[in-house]
Amino acid sequence: MNYREPTEGSKITENKPAAIAPTDLLTLVSGTVNDYGDRVAVSDSRTAMTYADLDANAKRIATLLTENRVRTGSRVAVSVGRHPEIFPIILGILKAGCTYVPIDPLLPRKRREYMITRSAAVAVFTGSGTGEDYVADTVAVLDYRQALGKPLLTQDTDVRPNDLACILFTSGSSGEPKPVMLTHNNLASFITNSGLPKIRPDDTIAHISSISFDAFQYEMWSAMKSGAQIVVMETLSELLNTDIARELRTRNVSVMLVPSMAFNHIMSSDASTFSNLRILCVGGDVVSPRECGNLFAGAFGGELYNLYGPTEATVACTCYRVEISDSELNEVPIGFPLNGVTIRILDHELNECTTDAIGQIYIGGDTLSPGYFRDESRTAERFIRDPYGSGGLLYATGDRGSVDKRGIVHFRGRLDSQVKIRGYRVEPRETETVILQVPGVDRCATIAVGEGADRQLVAFVVGPNRLSMGDIRREVESRLPDYMVPAMFARLSEFPITPHGKRNDHALSTLAAEYVARRSKQVPPVSTLEVEILRIWKELLPVEHIGVTDDFYDLGGNSLIAFRVQRRVNKELDAKIEQRDVLTSRTVRELATIAANC
């Protein structure tokens, strides 16, 4: 293959070589067991397990697999709830020379069955042991308790750094999740990387993620490498209904990886939540500079890091330590590539982009997955040969990015989020950035709906009730060309999130489509009184476009807004309606009829 020479002024971001030679997870964990065998490895509110106990229980799991004729190199699914037993199960699968496939038991049954079938798993560990959710004639259904009393595996199965350790499923554009292969060396290179914040033996790492999410790999293997303790807690979505700060203090948590969307949400309501942490990592979505500022304005005295990377790059491939000064920026950078990682910003012809120029982010190096399990065509589509390197692979992320003169990488949105509005190519995230600069707007999501000439943008914002959609529109219109201004603005109390803590754009797209459909059916006012009441509704309700027959509650109305409507209608229109009239009439037309007869 002929390799290209970088163009003049191009920016190639390659970090230092990996700090360790290729290795496997078992070798790393063995060293931890030898050094910290008496330390607690994992605990929940009821039980605790030392590293020596963890290792012994893992060896019993390996024996159980051997007795069930599970061969070296086989895939073994893990579908266990939130319990310390999941950690010796995973380690035992590796000791048997097999590959683990983590499957959250809360996922829909059909999705779990697909993941087992697609990974060609020959066995599955369940929490109940009954296996009623799995077809017993296709996989061996095993239970952690079956391993109790089993003899210890006398010697770990020999594994090599490039042997498959894990298959993680990530969402795919086809609607079916993609099975991403991660080798022992992929995970070992990640958790030993000096480009990440250093975890100490006296740290306590919170396990809050779904086991199917790549953040779980950070939680588990960062502890296993360093001798830290893992505490099994409720999922973050469940913790949101509790006093999170108190829970973290009670469990002495010092390290967490929190989805960016959840971080933004939490910081907007309680900046003291993470005050006791030594290290807080965020990732998975765009982190708000404003909420970073809220964190630093409180009692937080630890270190905040922004991580970036798709599952195909083993959890994260760049890292940026966020400082208080970054809260004044329009966006938080995703940082420098980790050691042993190459980041290239290429245009559509695979030419290197110059400093600050925007192109697609390509990832290569030690943490890069070998591809998708038994899917050569999709692997070949997304993993290409590095045209500027020594023949290694690069993963085409589908993300847009740039590299500044300091070598810091910046995320610039998704390639596939670009849309054409009235013939103009628009990046919705650029519109989001402008909306976020409007005073009072805490968060924003801009969604494209419709096809062809009917395609339009709908902007959802999170902010205080006093926030006027009309004021936001006027500010945005003063700063953007008309084709980039959303056709509709609506306020939400919070954004919907996925089980992994990311912004649920699918749910927002559905909601946006409903808003557009409702607008197409809106009935205009026919009297002066309807015009004036409609004006008041538009100023007080969290949506911009309203018809005289639209339902007050469907538009986001509540008793507090009804009180304000009643006061303004009476004051400005010299009427004598009551609050219950707003709540019971429910439409502008019905309310206008009542007001006319008062």
C-alpha positions in Angstrom: 0.0 0.0 0.0 1.2 3.5 -0.8 1.0 5.9 2.1 0.2 9.5 1.7 2.4 12.4 2.8 0.6 14.9 5.1 -0.3 18.1 3.4 1.4 21.3 4.4 -0.1 22.7 7.6 -2.1 19.5 8.3 -2.6 18.4 11.9 -1.8 14.8 12.8 -2.4 14.0 16.5 -0.4 11.0 17.7 0.3 10.7 21.3 3.2 8.9 23.0 3.6 5.1 22.6 1.7 2.9 25.1 3.3 2.8 28.5 3.3 -1.1 28.7 4.0 -3.9 26.3 1.0 -5.8 25.1 -0.5 -7.9 27.9 -3.7 -9.6 29.1 -6.2 -8.8 31.8 -5.4 -12.0 33.8 -1.8 -10.9 34.2 -2.8 -7.5 35.5 -5.3 -8.9 37.9 -2.9 -11.5 39.2 -0.5 -8.8 40.2 -3.3 -7.0 42.0 -4.3 -10.1 43.9 -0.7 -10.7 45.0 -0.3 -7.1 46.2 -3.7 -6.4 47.7 -5.2 -9.8 48.4 -6.6 -8.7 51.8 -8.2 -5.5 50.5 -11.9 -5.4 49.7 -12.3 -5.7 46.0 -16.1 -5.3 45.7 -19.0 -4.6 48.1 -22.6 -3.7 48.2 -24.8 -2.7 51.2 -24.8 -6.3 52.4 -21.6 -8.1 51.5 -18.0 -7.6 50.8 -15.4 -9.6 48.9 -11.6 -9.3 49.1 -9.3 -9.6 46.1 -8.2 -13.1 47.4 -11.9 -14.1 47.7 -12.6 -12.7 44.2 -9.8 -14.6 42.7 -10.9 -17.9 44.4 -14.5 -17.5 43.4 -13.4 -16.7 39.8 -11.4 -20.0 39.7 -14.6 -21.9 40.8 -16.5 -20.2 38.0 -13.8 -21.4 35.6 -14.1 -24.9 37.0 -17.9 -24.8 36.5 -17.5 -23.8 32.9 -15.0 -26.6 32.3 -17.4 -29.1 33.8 -20.1 -27.9 31.5 -17.8 -28.5 28.5 -17.5 -24.9 27.7 -14.4 -24.8 25.5 -11.6 -22.2 25.4 -12.5 -19.4 23.0 -16.2 -19.7 23.5 -18.5 -16.8 24.3 -20.3 -16.8 27.6 -23.1 -14.3 28.3 -23.5 -12.6 31.7 -27.0 -11.4 32.5 -26.9 -10.8 36.2 -28.4 -8.0 38.2 -26.6 -5.5 40.5 -24.7 -7.8 42.8 -21.0 -8.3 43.6 -21.1 -11.8 42.0 -20.9 -10.3 38.6 -17.2 -9.5 39.0 -15.9 -13.1 39.8 -18.2 -14.4 37.0 -16.5 -12.2 34.5 -13.1 -12.9 35.8 -13.8 -16.6 35.9 -15.0 -16.6 32.2 -11.6 -15.1 31.3 -9.7 -17.6 33.5 -11.4 -20.4 31.5 -10.0 -18.8 28.3 -13.4 -17.6 27.2 -15.0 -14.3 26.1 -17.6 -12.5 28.2 -20.7 -10.9 26.7 -22.3 -8.6 29.3 -26.1 -8.3 28.9 -28.2 -6.1 31.2 -31.1 -8.3 32.5 -33.4 -5.2 32.3 -33.1 -5.0 28.5 -36.2 -6.2 26.6 -36.2 -10.0 26.2 -36.0 -10.0 22.4 -32.9 -7.8 22.6 -31.3 -10.1 25.1 -32.0 -13.1 23.0 -30.6 -11.4 19.9 -27.4 -10.5 21.8 -27.0 -14.1 22.9 -27.7 -15.5 19.4 -25.6 -12.9 17.6 -22.5 -13.4 19.8 -22.9 -17.2 19.4 -22.8 -17.6 23.2 -22.8 -21.2 24.4 -23.7 -20.4 28.0 -25.3 -17.6 30.0 -25.0 -16.8 33.7 -28.3 -15.5 35.2 -29.1 -14.2 38.6 -32.0 -16.4 39.3 -30.7 -19.7 37.9 -34.1 -20.6 36.6 -33.3 -19.4 33.1 -37.0 -18.9 32.3 -36.0 -16.0 30.0 -33.6 -18.1 28.0 -33.9 -21.0 25.7 -32.2 -23.8 27.6 -31.7 -26.0 24.5 -29.5 -23.5 22.8 -27.4 -22.3 25.7 -26.3 -23.7 29.0 -28.0 -21.6 31.8 -25.7 -21.3 34.7 -25.9 -19.7 38.2 -23.1 -18.2 40.4 -24.3 -20.4 43.2 -23.6 -23.6 41.2 -19.9 -22.7 41.6 -19.9 -22.7 45.4 -18.0 -25.6 46.7 -16.3 -26.3 43.4 -12.6 -27.0 43.4 -10.4 -24.1 42.4 -9.0 -24.1 38.8 -5.4 -25.0 39.3 -4.0 -22.8 36.6 -5.5 -20.0 34.5 -5.9 -20.9 30.8 -3.1 -19.3 28.8 -4.4 -16.3 27.0 -2.6 -14.0 24.6 -2.9 -10.2 24.4 -4.8 -10.3 21.1 -7.3 -12.9 22.3 -10.9 -11.8 22.5 -11.9 -10.7 26.0 -15.3 -9.1 25.6 -18.1 -8.4 23.1 -20.0 -5.2 23.7 -23.1 -4.3 21.8 -23.6 -0.8 20.6 -26.5 0.7 18.8 -26.5 0.4 15.0 -28.2 2.5 12.3 -29.9 -0.7 11.1 -31.9 -1.0 14.3 -29.9 -4.0 15.4 -27.0 -3.6 17.9 -23.5 -4.1 16.6 -21.2 -6.6 18.4 -17.9 -4.9 19.1 -14.9 -7.1 19.8 -12.4 -6.0 22.5 -9.2 -7.9 23.0 -7.3 -8.4 26.3 -4.8 -5.8 25.1 -7.4 -3.3 24.1 -8.7 -3.2 27.7 -5.3 -3.5 29.3 -4.0 -0.6 27.2 -6.9 1.5 28.3 -6.8 0.8 32.0 -3.0 1.2 32.3 -3.0 4.4 30.2 -1.0 7.2 31.9 -3.2 9.7 29.9 -6.1 8.9 32.2 -6.3 10.1 35.8 -4.4 7.7 38.1 -6.6 5.4 40.3 -5.1 4.6 43.7 -5.5 1.5 45.9 -7.3 3.6 48.5 -9.9 4.8 46.0 -13.5 3.6 45.9 -15.1 3.5 42.5 -18.9 3.6 42.1 -20.5 0.9 39.9 -23.6 2.8 38.6 -23.7 1.9 34.9 -25.5 -0.8 33.1 -23.2 -3.8 32.5 -24.0 -3.6 28.8 -22.5 -0.1 28.7 -18.8 0.5 28.0 -18.6 2.6 31.1 -18.8 -0.6 33.1 -15.4 -1.6 31.7 -13.9 1.5 33.2 -15.6 0.8 36.6 -14.5 -2.8 36.8 -11.0 -2.9 35.2 -9.7 0.4 36.6 -10.3 -1.0 40.1 -8.9 -4.5 39.2 -5.7 -2.9 37.9 -5.1 -0.6 40.9 -6.4 -2.5 43.9 -9.2 0.0 44.5 -12.7 -1.0 45.8 -15.8 -1.2 43.7 -19.1 -0.4 45.4 -22.2 -1.7 43.7 -24.9 1.0 43.8 -28.2 1.6 42.1 -28.1 2.7 38.5 -27.7 6.5 38.1 -31.3 6.8 36.9 -32.4 5.3 40.2 -30.0 7.4 42.2 -31.6 10.5 40.7 -34.6 9.8 42.9 -32.5 9.8 46.0 -30.1 12.1 47.8 -27.1 11.2 45.6 -24.6 13.3 47.6 -25.5 11.4 50.8 -25.3 8.0 49.1 -21.8 8.8 47.8 -20.7 10.0 51.2 -22.1 7.0 52.9 -20.2 4.6 50.6 -17.0 6.7 50.6 -17.0 7.0 46.8 -14.0 8.9 45.5 -14.1 8.0 41.8 -17.0 8.1 39.3 -17.7 8.0 35.6 -21.0 9.9 35.0 -22.8 10.3 31.7 -22.5 13.9 30.5 -26.2 14.4 30.2 -26.8 13.2 33.7 -24.0 15.4 35.0 -25.5 18.4 33.2 -28.9 17.6 34.8 -27.5 17.1 38.3 -25.4 20.2 38.3 -28.3 22.4 37.2 -30.1 21.5 40.4 -27.5 20.6 43.0 -23.9 21.7 42.5 -22.7 20.0 45.7 -23.6 16.4 44.6 -20.1 15.4 43.7 -18.2 17.5 46.2 -16.6 14.6 48.0 -15.1 13.0 44.9 -11.4 13.0 44.2 -11.9 12.2 40.5 -15.0 12.8 38.4 -15.0 11.7 34.8 -17.8 12.6 32.4 -18.4 11.2 28.9 -20.8 9.9 26.4 -22.3 13.2 25.2 -21.6 16.9 25.2 -20.8 18.4 28.6 -22.1 21.8 29.4 -19.4 24.5 30.2 -22.0 26.2 32.4 -22.5 23.1 34.6 -18.8 22.6 34.9 -18.7 26.1 36.3 -21.4 25.2 38.7 -19.4 22.3 39.9 -16.3 24.4 40.5 -18.3 27.2 42.2 -19.4 24.7 44.9 -17.3 22.7 47.3 -15.8 20.3 44.7 -12.1 20.1 45.3 -11.3 17.1 43.0 -10.4 16.7 39.4 -12.9 16.8 36.5 -12.1 15.0 33.3 -14.0 15.0 30.0 -13.6 11.6 28.2 -14.4 10.9 24.5 -14.5 7.7 22.6 -16.9 5.2 20.9 -17.1 1.6 22.1 -15.0 0.7 19.1 -12.1 2.5 20.8 -12.5 0.8 24.2 -14.4 3.3 26.4 -12.3 6.4 25.7 -9.5 7.5 23.4 -9.1 11.1 24.4 -9.1 12.8 27.8 -9.2 16.5 28.9 -8.8 17.8 32.4 -11.5 20.5 32.8 -10.4 23.7 34.6 -12.6 26.4 36.0 -11.6 28.7 33.1 -13.2 26.3 30.6 -16.6 27.2 32.0 -16.3 30.5 30.2 -15.9 28.7 26.8 -18.7 27.8 24.3 -17.7 24.2 24.5 -15.4 21.9 26.5 -12.7 20.2 24.4 -12.5 16.4 24.3 -8.8 16.7 24.9 -5.5 14.9 24.0 -5.4 11.4 22.6 -4.4 8.8 25.2 -1.0 7.2 25.0 -0.7 4.7 22.2 -3.8 6.3 20.4 -3.8 8.1 17.1 -6.4 10.7 16.2 -6.7 11.9 12.6 -9.0 14.6 11.3 -9.6 13.7 7.6 -11.8 15.3 4.9 -14.1 13.2 2.6 -11.1 12.4 0.4 -9.1 11.2 3.4 -6.8 14.3 3.3 -5.5 15.5 6.6 -7.3 18.6 7.7 -5.3 21.7 8.7 -5.3 23.2 12.2 -8.8 24.2 13.3 -10.3 22.8 10.1 -13.3 20.5 10.6 -13.3 16.9 9.3 -14.2 13.4 10.4 -12.5 12.0 13.5 -10.6 8.7 12.8 -9.2 6.7 15.6 -6.3 4.2 15.6 -3.9 2.6 18.0 -3.7 0.2 20.9 -7.2 0.5 22.2 -8.8 0.1 18.7 -11.2 -2.8 18.4 -10.4 -5.4 15.7 -13.9 -4.9 14.4 -17.4 -6.4 14.6 -17.9 -10.0 15.5 -18.4 -12.2 12.4 -19.3 -9.2 10.3 -16.5 -8.6 7.8 -18.5 -6.3 5.5 -19.4 -3.8 8.2 -15.9 -4.0 9.7 -14.4 -3.2 6.3 -16.9 -0.3 5.9 -15.9 1.4 9.2 -12.3 0.3 9.8 -9.9 1.5 7.1 -6.2 1.2 6.6 -4.4 4.3 7.9 -3.2 6.2 4.7 -0.6 8.0 6.7 0.8 5.3 9.0 2.4 1.9 9.0 -0.6 0.0 7.9 -2.7 0.0 11.1 -6.4 0.4 11.1 -8.4 3.6 11.6 -12.0 3.7 12.8 -14.3 6.2 11.1 -16.3 7.5 14.0 -18.9 9.5 12.1 -18.1 12.4 14.4 -16.9 15.8 13.2 -13.9 17.3 14.9 -10.9 19.6 14.7 -7.5 19.9 16.3 -6.2 23.3 17.6 -2.6 24.5 17.5 -2.0 23.0 21.0 -3.0 19.5 19.7 -6.3 19.5 21.6 -9.2 17.8 19.9 -12.6 19.4 19.7 -15.9 17.7 19.0 -18.0 19.4 16.3 -21.1 17.2 16.2 -22.1 14.2 14.1 -21.7 13.9 10.4 -25.0 12.2 10.0 -26.7 15.0 11.9 -26.1 17.4 9.1 -29.4 18.1 7.3 -30.5 20.3 4.3 -33.0 23.0 5.2 -34.3 24.8 2.1 -31.3 23.7 0.1 -28.7 24.8 2.7 -26.6 22.3 4.6 -27.1 22.8 8.3 -25.4 21.3 11.4 -28.1 21.4 14.2 -25.4 21.5 16.8 -24.2 24.9 15.5 -27.8 26.2 16.1 -27.7 24.6 19.6 -24.5 26.5 20.4 -26.1 29.8 19.7 -29.3 29.0 21.6 -27.2 28.0 24.6 -25.7 31.5 24.7 -29.2 33.0 25.3 -29.5 34.0 29.0 -31.6 31.6 30.9 -31.2 28.6 28.6 -29.6 25.8 30.6 -29.6 23.0 27.9 -30.7 22.8 24.3 -31.4 20.0 21.7 -32.1 20.9 18.1 -33.9 18.1 16.2 -34.5 17.9 12.4 -37.9 16.5 11.4 -39.6 16.0 8.1 -38.3 15.2 4.6 -37.3 17.2 1.6 -38.9 20.6 1.3 -40.8 20.0 4.5 -37.7 19.4 6.7 -37.4 21.8 9.6 -35.6 22.2 12.9 -37.4 22.0 16.3 -35.5 23.3 19.3 -36.1 22.0 22.8 -34.7 24.0 25.7 -34.4 23.4 29.4 -34.6 26.5 31.6 -36.8 28.4 34.1 -40.5 28.8 33.6 -40.1 32.5 33.0 -38.1 31.7 29.8 -40.0 33.1 26.8 -39.8 31.1 23.6 -40.4 34.3 21.7 -37.5 36.0 23.3 -35.2 33.1 22.4 -36.4 33.2 18.8 -35.7 36.9 18.5 -32.2 36.5 19.9 -31.4 33.5 17.6 -32.8 35.4 14.6 -30.4 38.2 15.3 -27.4 35.9 15.1 -28.2 33.2 12.6 -29.4 33.1 8.9 -33.1 32.3 8.7 -32.6 28.8 7.4 -30.7 27.9 10.6 -33.4 29.3 12.9 -35.7 26.5 14.3 -39.2 26.6 13.0 -40.4 25.8 16.5 -39.2 26.3 20.1 -40.5 24.4 23.1 -39.4 24.2 26.7 -39.1 20.9 28.6 -38.5 20.4 32.3 -35.8 17.8 31.4 -34.6 15.9 28.4 -35.4 12.3 28.1 -32.4 10.1 28.5 -31.5 6.5 27.5 -30.7 3.8 30.0 -27.1 4.6 29.4 -27.6 8.2 30.5 -27.3 9.8 27.0 -29.7 12.2 25.6 -32.5 10.2 24.0 -32.7 11.9 20.6 -35.1 9.2 19.3 -37.6 10.3 22.0 -37.0 13.9 21.2 -37.5 13.2 17.4 -40.9 11.6 18.2 -41.9 14.5 20.3 -40.8 17.0 17.7 -42.8 15.2 15.0 -45.8 15.4 17.3 -45.3 19.1 17.7 -45.1 19.6 14.0 -48.1 17.5 13.3 -50.1 19.4 15.9 -49.0 22.7 14.4 -50.3 21.7 11.0 -53.8 21.2 12.5 -53.8 24.4 14.5 -56.9 26.6 14.2 -56.2 30.3 14.0 -58.2 32.9 16.1 -61.3 34.5 14.6 -62.0 37.2 17.2 -60.1 40.0 18.9 -60.6 38.3 22.2 -59.2 35.0 20.9 -56.2 36.9 19.5 -55.4 38.5 22.8 -55.8 35.3 25.0 -53.7 33.4 22.5 -51.0 36.0 22.8 -51.0 35.5 26.6 -50.9 31.7 26.3 -47.9 32.0 23.9 -46.0 34.1 26.4 -46.7 31.8 29.4 -46.8 28.3 28.0 -43.6 26.4 27.1 -44.4 26.1 23.4 -44.3 28.7 20.7 -47.0 27.7 18.2 -50.6 27.3 19.6 -54.0 27.1 18.0 -57.3 28.2 19.6 -58.5 24.6 20.0 -55.2 23.2 21.4 -55.5 21.6 24.9 -54.0 23.6 27.8 -52.5 20.5 29.4 -51.1 19.1 26.2 -49.2 22.3 25.7 -47.5 21.9 29.1 -50.0 23.9 31.2 -50.4 23.4 35.0 -52.1 25.0 37.9 -49.3 27.6 38.4 -49.5 28.7 34.7 -53.3 28.7 34.9 -53.0 31.2 37.8 -50.8 33.5 35.8 -53.1 33.2 32.7 -56.1 34.1 34.9 -54.4 37.2 36.4 -53.2 38.5 33.0 -56.5 38.0 31.2 -58.4 39.8 33.9 -55.8 42.7 34.1 -55.1 43.2 30.4 -58.6 42.3 28.9 -60.7 43.7 31.7 -62.3 40.2 32.3 -63.4 38.4 35.4 -62.4 34.8 34.8 -61.3 32.4 37.6 -58.3 30.1 37.7 -60.6 27.0 37.4 -62.0 28.5 34.2 -58.5 28.1 32.6 -58.2 24.5 33.9 -61.7 23.4 32.9 -62.1 25.2 29.6 -58.7 23.9 28.4 -58.7 25.8 25.0 -58.3 29.4 24.0 -61.7 29.3 22.2 -63.6 28.0 25.2 -61.8 30.5 27.5 -62.6 33.4 25.2 -66.3 32.4 25.3 -66.2 32.4 29.2 -64.4 35.7 29.3 -66.8 37.3 26.9 -69.8 36.4 29.1 -68.2 37.5 32.5 
